[in-house]
Amino acid sequence: MNHPAELALHQYLRNAIEGKSKMSKDIIEKIKDDIGAALEKQFNTVEEKREFKLRMSNVGRPKCQLWFEKNDPDHQEPLPTSFKVNMIFGDMVEALLKGLLRASGVQFGDNEKVSLPLNDKDELSGEYDMLLDGKIDDVKSASSWSYENKFVDFYTLNSSDSFGYVPQLVGYATAANKKVGGWWVVNKNNGSFKYVSAAEVDKDTVLQKIKDVHTYLESNAPFERCFTEEPEVYRGKASGNYKLPKSCTFCNHKIKCWPNLKSLPSKVYSGKKEPPTVHYTKLRGEYDYSNN
């Protein structure tokens, strides 16, 4: 079932296409101000290198990734230049979506910084995106693949949440003493948008995971991988090669974590186009594909 605000936004945009909707100058100026503030933050805010700290935005990431960020931050892969562009896209999408919701007549509370105590001395800090109908919502920009395969519903997202979107949202809501809402997701490839509710979330379970991550990192425990390598399969048969787990793909510490990692053209691809690149963790012998 569509969120009422989602339906209102669709109607506003339909009317705009037909020349029946306008946008006030105040809303336009607000969008400009929000985008300007985002650009100022991305380019003109100089931050000194800080010690690792758990935050709402990272607490849901895999524990092995957080271990590296805390204990071995200097050996991570340098971020690609596209990272900065994606961050800017995310900020611009948030500003635009909020402006469109306002123009649609939807009323909501804007960004607010919150903190969630973990014990007597530590806390998680962050800034939620929206308070709508008494619930905390987050705005996400997504690739077409993520939009169609990840942000399907709560259960699909929660089953493969290597970016930690669920703990992030639960952390915001708990710190603000509000209900958990969901995610406003915008496909940055084609402009599609939707609301994905997190109503099915078990807050207590997620909060316990947050506390477990904090305890693990504070204990100075030795490094331990969270994932196992995946066997490469071709037409239902194992090739003998092993590849990087999907959850490790975007981790900046994967080379340190998997010292034998090799990024090579697919060993099993037989199409006419350029073979895709595969992150192999182990290459075990040869496999004869000629008779298949």
N, C-alpha and C positions, 0 to 999 in steps of 0.2 A: 504494500500500500504506500502510495506517495505521501510525503510530508506535505501538509497544507501550504507551507511556505514555498515548497518546490513547485506546487501547482500554481501558486500566485505568480511566481517568477516566470514560468512557462507562458502564462496568460499575458503578462506584461510584455514579454518579448514577442509574442504573437501579435499583439496590438501594435508594437513598434514596427514590425515588418509591414503591417497594413497601414502605417502612418497614423495610428490612433493614440499612441503613447508618447509622452515627452519625458525628459529628465530635467529636474530643476537645476538651476545654477548652483545652489547650495550643495547638492549631491555631487555635481561635477567637480566643484572645488574640493570637496572632501576626498574624492578619489585621487585628484591631483596631489593633495597634501599627503595622503597615505603613501602614494607611490614615491613622492619626493623624499619622505622620511625613510622609506625603505632603501632608496638609492644612497641617501646620506649614511645610513647604517652600514651598507655593504661596501662603500668606497671611502668614506671620510671618517669613519670611527676607528681609531687606532687602539688596539688592545695589546697590552703587554702579555707575553707568554705566561699563562697561568698554570698552576698545578691542576692535575686532574680532579674533577669534581662530578659526582653524580648529579644529573639534572633530569627534569621531566622528559626532556627531549632525547635522552640517551639511556635511561634506566631500563628500557625494554629491549635493548639490543642484546645479542648473545653474550654470555658471561666471558667467553674466551676473548671476544673483541674488546670488551671493557677491561679485561686483565691487561692486554697489551697497551691500551690507552693510558692506563695508570702506571704500569711498571716498565714499559719499553716504548715510550711515545716517539723517540727519535728515529726509529727504524721503520716507520710506516711509509708506504708508497706516497709520493707527492700527489696531491690532488690535481686532476686534469683541469684545464681552463674552463671546460664545460660545467664544472661544479659551480663556479661563480655565476654563470649564466642561469643555471637551474635554480639557484637560490633566489636570483632576481625574479625569474619567472614565477616562483612560488609566492613571493611577496606581491607581485603585480596581480596575480590571479586572486589572491585574498582581497586586495583592495577593490578590484573590479567586481567580484562576486558580492561583497558587502554593499557596494554602491547599487548594484542591480536589485538586491533584496530591499534596500531602502526605497528605491524607486517603485518597487512593487507594493509598497505599503507595509512591509514586514518590519516590525519593531524588535530590536534586540539590543543587548548590552555588548559593548565593544571590549577590546582587549583589556585584560587585567592581570597584574602579576600576583602570584599566589605562592605559598610555601607549605610543604607537608612535613611535619616533624617525623623523624625516624627514631630518634632516641633523645637523650638529654642534650646532646651537642650537635647532632647532624640533622639536616633537613634537605628536602628536595625543593628546588625552586623552578619556576617556569612562568610562562605567560599564556593564558588560554586565548583562543581567537574570538569566541562568541558565547553569549548567554542568551538562549532562545527558549521561550516557554519554560523557564526555570531549569533548563538543562544546558550542560556545557557541550558545545560543538567545536570541532576542529575543521579547518579548511585545508584540503590537500589538492595539489596539482599532480596529475598522473599521466604516464605514457599510455598509449592505446592498449598495450598488453596488460598493464596493471589495472587499467580501468575495466577491461573486459574479463580478466581472469583472477584478479586479486580482490578488487572492491566489488565483489558480487553480492555478498551479504556478510553479516558478522562472522559466521562460522568459517567461511572461506578465508577471510582476512586473518582471523585468529589462528587458523591452522598453519599459516606460514607468515609469521609476523616478525621477520628479521630486523625490521626498522623500528619495532617497538611502538607501533601506533596505539595498540590497546592499553598497555600500561601508561603511556603518556596521557591518554584521555581520562583514564580512571584516576590517575594522579591529580590532574587538574580538577576534576569534579570533587574528589575527596577533600582536597585542600580548600576549595571554595565552598564546601558544605552544600553542594548542589547535586542534582541527579545527573547521571551519565546520559548524554544525548547521542551523538554520532558524528559522522564525517560528511561534509560537503565536498564532493569530489568533482574536479573539472579535468576533462581530457584535454591536455595541452596541445594535442595534435589536430583535433577537429572542433573543439568548443563544446562538446557534449558535457552535460553535468547531471548529477544525481545526488540524492541523500541516502546514505547507508546508516541505518540505525544500529546502535550498540545495546539495544534494550535487553538482549539475552545475556549480557556479560555477567559473570559471577564476580562481583567487586571484591569479596573477601579473598577469593583465590588469587586474584591479580595482585591485591595489596600484599598478600603473603609472599608472592614471588618477588615483589619489589623489596621487601624486607630481607628475603633470602639473598638477593643479589648484593645488597648493601653489606650483609654479614659476611658473605664470601669475599668481597673485596677488602673489607677491613681486617680479615683474618690473616692476610698475607699468605694465602694458600698458594702452592705451586701451580704453574700453568697446566691446564687440562683442556683439550679440545672438546668442543660441544657437539661436533658432527663427525661422521665417518665418510670416507670417500665413497663414490658411487661407481658401480661397475658399468662400463660402456656396453650397450646392447645394440646389436644390428640385426634387424629382421628376426627378433625373438631369440637371438643367440648372443651369448657373452663373447666379446672380442678378446678378452684377456687384459684389456686396458682398464684403468681406473681414472675417474675424473673428479674434479672439484665438486663438492656438494653445492647445490644451488644457493643455499643460504650464505655461502662464503663468497659469492661472486663479487659483491660490491664492498667487501671488507678491505680496508687499506693495509691490513696486516697479513694477508693471505700468503705472501711470499715468505715471510718470516715463519709463519705457522706451518706452511707446507714447503720445506726447503728444496724438494725435488720437483716442484711445480714447473711445468713446461707448457707454454701457450703455442699450440701447433695447429695447422690445418687438420680438420677431422680425418681420422684414420679410417673411417668407415663410409664416409660420404661418397656416393657414386653418381650424383647428379651432374648436369652439364654446367651449372653455374659454379662460381668460385666457392670452394668448400668453406664452411663456417669454421671459425677458430674455436678450439676446445682447450680448456685448461686441464691438462693431464697431470695426475699425481703419480701414476705409475704406468710404465709401458712394459707389458709382459709378453714378449714373443710376437710372432707373426700369426696372422689369421688369413686363410685363403678365402677370399670373397668371390673368386672367379667362377666357382661352381654353383653360386646361389642366384 
